[in-house]
Amino acid sequence: MSDISSRIALPAAIAHRGLSAHAPENTLAAVKAAHAAGHAWVELDVQLLGDGTPIIWHDAGVRRCSNSRGKLKKLNWEVASRLDVGRWFDTTFSGERMATLQEMLALLAELGMGLNLEIKVNRGRDASALVESVLPAAMQSLPRERLLVSSFDMTALNAARRLVPDPQALALGLLYEKLPRDWEDHASRLGAFSLHLDWRRLKLAQAQAVAASDYRLLCYTVNDTQAYQRLCQWGVDAVISDDPGRLTR
């Protein structure tokens, strides 16, 4: 195991988009809820608004998780900051506002939490520009043992590795829906720390192969207790869950 592998202490379960079973996803409230529930790490998505502001958000648009509609690439912070991104989940969260990356990083630093930051590259967006806007701030705010940057987008991951060539200085995770046959080549060339897979498409032999390597194996999004127990037996290092406490209780 490399030095960074020994320094990053992943919990058995990471809170997906914050504690998204109990609070609106990707918000400050969801992270506060995860911390209050005793969870040490959260997984969050980051994107850019049209004016270049890095914000914590998953979708390409705001319709599903706000009181408005429209694409992120057409919004500026002045407009986005006025959206209610909590009421859709529950009226108790009415008035919750979209979080900028800086606001979220400040909260995580204050709470001493770890972050799996997914670089979310939606269609038509510039992966390299996103990485260049996000990565320096994340690395400045959080120690390397509490930061894991992942993405489905190889352009984004390669851009991150160019910015931080030393694998010991930045842990990178390869996100896949299904493990490709050449995963070891991808991971080696990237200097990866981990592989993140859809648990529904993971097979025992694949899990064993990754578990036998120097790479950590994470699975998303695990909300079924029996599935979680099976994955633990297969050698999965951590799962990402909407309600981690339900799995590990």
QUIPESUL-V166487 format. One record per residue. RES is the residue in three letters. PHI is phi in degrees with one decimal (999 if undefined). OMEGA is omega in whole degrees, -180 to 180 (999 if undefined). BURIAL is # if it has 24 or more other C-alpha atoms within 12 Angstrom, else .. Layout:
RES|PHI|OMEGA|BURIAL, RES|PHI|OMEGA|BURIAL
This chain:
MET|999|179|., SER|-75.7|-178|., ASP|-60.8|-178|., ILE|-67.8|178|#, SER|-65.0|180|#, SER|-77.8|-178|., ARG|-85.6|-180|., ILE|-85.7|-179|#, ALA|-100.5|179|#, LEU|-73.3|174|#, PRO|-75.3|178|#, ALA|-63.4|-180|#, ALA|-140.9|-179|#, ILE|-107.8|-177|#, ALA|-76.4|-175|#, HIS|-74.5|-177|#, ARG|55.4|-170|#, GLY|81.2|179|#, LEU|-83.6|-167|#, SER|-74.6|173|#, ALA|-76.0|-173|#, HIS|-125.5|-179|#, ALA|-154.5|-178|#, PRO|-62.5|-173|#, GLU|-56.8|173|#, ASN|59.3|178|#, THR|-115.9|174|#, LEU|-60.6|179|#, ALA|-62.5|-180|#, ALA|-67.9|178|#, VAL|-72.6|176|#, LYS|-61.6|179|#, ALA|-65.8|178|#, ALA|-63.1|179|#, HIS|-64.8|-180|#, ALA|-62.6|180|., ALA|-84.0|176|#, GLY|93.0|-179|#, HIS|-89.2|-172|#, ALA|-88.0|-177|#, TRP|-129.5|172|#, VAL|-128.7|172|#, GLU|-109.4|-178|#, LEU|-137.3|178|#, ASP|-105.5|178|#, VAL|-129.7|177|#, GLN|-144.2|176|#, LEU|-112.0|168|#, LEU|-73.7|-180|#, GLY|-62.4|179|#, ASP|-91.0|177|., GLY|90.9|179|#, THR|-74.1|177|#, PRO|-75.7|-179|#, ILE|-130.4|179|#, ILE|-89.9|-174|#, TRP|-163.1|-178|#, HIS|-99.9|-172|#, ASP|-76.7|175|#, ALA|-72.5|179|#, GLY|-127.4|-174|#, VAL|-109.8|-172|#, ARG|-61.2|-174|., ARG|-66.9|-170|., CYS|-120.5|176|#, SER|-152.6|179|#, ASN|-97.7|-179|#, SER|-142.1|177|., ARG|-146.3|-178|., GLY|129.5|180|., LYS|-88.6|179|#, LEU|-56.8|-175|#, LYS|-65.5|179|#, LYS|-106.0|-179|., LEU|-106.8|169|#, ASN|-107.2|-175|., TRP|-66.8|180|#, GLU|-57.4|179|., VAL|-78.8|-176|., ALA|-62.4|-177|#, SER|-68.6|-180|#, ARG|-93.2|-178|., LEU|-71.1|172|#, ASP|-92.3|-177|#, VAL|-110.7|-180|#, GLY|-118.1|-173|#, ARG|-62.5|180|., TRP|-57.8|-178|#, PHE|-82.5|179|#, ASP|-168.9|-177|., THR|-63.3|178|., THR|-66.4|179|., PHE|-103.6|178|#, SER|-56.4|-180|., GLY|93.5|177|., GLU|-63.0|-178|#, ARG|-108.4|175|#, MET|-57.7|-179|#, ALA|-97.5|169|#, THR|-75.1|177|#, LEU|-58.6|-178|#, GLN|-62.7|178|#, GLU|-62.0|-179|#, MET|-68.4|179|#, LEU|-62.8|178|#, ALA|-62.5|179|., LEU|-65.8|-180|#, LEU|-62.6|178|#, ALA|-64.3|179|#, GLU|-63.3|-177|., LEU|-85.8|-180|#, GLY|70.3|-176|#, MET|-96.8|175|#, GLY|-92.5|-175|#, LEU|-132.9|164|#, ASN|-97.7|-176|#, LEU|-96.4|177|#, GLU|-89.0|175|#, ILE|-79.0|-172|#, LYS|-94.5|-177|#, VAL|-105.6|177|#, ASN|-81.4|-173|#, ARG|-54.7|176|., GLY|85.0|-179|., ARG|-99.1|-176|#, ASP|-88.2|-176|#, ALA|-64.9|-177|#, SER|-67.2|179|#, ALA|-63.1|178|#, LEU|-62.7|180|#, VAL|-61.2|-178|#, GLU|-64.9|178|#, SER|-80.5|-169|#, VAL|-97.9|-168|#, LEU|-62.1|-180|#, PRO|-58.2|-180|#, ALA|-65.7|-180|#, ALA|-64.1|-178|#, MET|-71.2|178|#, GLN|-73.9|-174|., SER|-86.3|-173|#, LEU|-121.1|176|#, PRO|-68.2|-174|#, ARG|-61.2|-180|#, GLU|-77.7|178|#, ARG|-120.9|-180|#, LEU|-138.4|175|#, LEU|-130.8|-178|#, VAL|-106.1|-178|#, SER|-131.1|178|#, SER|-168.3|169|#, PHE|-79.1|-170|#, ASP|-94.0|-178|#, MET|-68.5|177|#, THR|-61.6|179|#, ALA|-66.2|-179|#, LEU|-65.4|178|#, ASN|-65.7|177|#, ALA|-64.3|178|#, ALA|-64.5|180|#, ARG|-69.7|176|#, ARG|-65.5|179|., LEU|-68.1|-180|., VAL|-129.0|-174|#, PRO|-66.2|-176|., ASP|-82.6|178|., PRO|-61.5|178|#, GLN|-78.1|-179|#, ALA|-96.1|-178|#, LEU|-148.4|177|#, ALA|-84.6|179|#, LEU|-117.3|-180|#, GLY|-119.2|177|#, LEU|-88.4|179|#, LEU|-94.6|177|#, TYR|-134.1|167|#, GLU|-77.4|179|., LYS|-137.9|-177|., LEU|-65.1|178|#, PRO|-78.1|-179|., ARG|-65.1|-177|., ASP|-96.7|-177|., TRP|-60.7|-179|#, GLU|-65.6|178|#, ASP|-66.2|177|., HIS|-58.4|-176|#, ALA|-65.6|-179|#, SER|-67.4|-179|., ARG|-65.5|-179|., LEU|-80.3|-170|#, GLY|68.4|-173|#, ALA|-75.4|173|#, PHE|-98.7|-171|#, SER|-149.7|171|#, LEU|-119.9|-176|#, HIS|-119.9|-171|#, LEU|-126.3|172|#, ASP|-70.1|-175|#, TRP|-61.0|-178|#, ARG|-70.4|-178|., ARG|-111.8|-180|., LEU|-89.6|178|#, LYS|-107.3|-177|., LEU|-56.4|-178|., ALA|-62.0|178|., GLN|-67.3|179|#, ALA|-60.4|-180|#, GLN|-65.5|179|., ALA|-65.6|179|., VAL|-69.8|-180|#, ALA|-61.9|-180|#, ALA|-82.0|-179|., SER|-91.7|177|#, ASP|-89.4|-177|#, TYR|-102.3|175|#, ARG|-74.7|180|#, LEU|-118.7|177|#, LEU|-116.3|178|#, CYS|-127.1|178|#, TYR|-127.0|-33|#, THR|-97.9|-169|#, VAL|-94.8|179|#, ASN|-123.0|-179|#, ASP|-104.0|-175|., THR|-63.4|180|., GLN|-65.4|177|., ALA|-62.8|179|#, TYR|-60.6|-180|#, GLN|-63.0|178|#, ARG|-65.1|-180|., LEU|-63.9|176|#, CYS|-60.4|179|#, GLN|-65.9|180|., TRP|-78.3|179|#, GLY|99.0|177|#, VAL|-66.3|-176|#, ASP|-76.4|-177|#, ALA|-158.3|173|#, VAL|-119.5|175|#, ILE|-109.1|-170|#, SER|-139.0|175|#, ASP|-67.8|-177|#, ASP|-143.2|-175|#, PRO|-56.7|-178|#, GLY|-61.3|179|#, ARG|-65.6|-179|., LEU|-79.6|-171|#, THR|-95.4|-177|#, ARG|-60.6|999|.
